[in-house]
Amino acid sequence: MCLSLFVPQSGRSLRAALFQSRLRVAARSYSTPGATSATSSPTAGQALQQTWEAAHAKNPAFAIERELPAPKSRKREFGIFIAVAAVTWGVGTVIAFNYQRMTSTPVTAALFTARHNEEVCKVFGKQLNFASTFPWISGDISHLKGFVDVEFDVVGDNDVVGHLVLKSRRTGKQNGEWHTVEFYVATPDGRKIDCS
């Protein structure tokens, strides 16, 4: 079977079609029954090699022979991802625990009691509240172990910043009574206003 080798230089699709047809012809001649002699297999292989060389010579861009690039190591990117995830998880956990302390019953009750203390109102003003929108509540609260130990900054209408401290312990088990150890608001000059 003969195929025409005349292919326009500008028709890459025609050259591709010619190449595919030559491959099919070579494959059929290689697998044709009765062509199992010692000379048939090399002839089919040589025809296939000549077809490939002809296509590559006419259009070098048709087949590019080059080594594949080595795969890039992603250990550095993975390490950065782990570090960022750990920091994000840690910061989120700290913020969550701080918000839990801020909205707890002991903190809100202490702020309410100090807000209605006459001496505190004289120094700080009537509307005593947290010193910032997102206050930091130091200490810890454990109803299971029976202790409250918190402190945070407060501010009133007089724009005077104070420091509220609350320490309380529970006697007995979970149904025991709570006893206030310390409960005061410290003024900027160091004076402690007792709120217990």
FENKA-V790676 format. One record per helix or strand of 2 or more residues. SS is the DSSP state (H for helix, E for strand). FROM is the first residue (numbers start at 1). TO is the last residue. If there is no record, write none. Layout:
ss->(SS:SS)
from->(FROM:FROM)
to->(TO:TO)
This chain:
ss->(H:H:H:H:H:H:E:E:E:E:E:E)
from->(12:38:60:75:105:118:129:138:147:161:178:192)
to->(31:58:62:102:115:124:130:142:155:170:186:194)
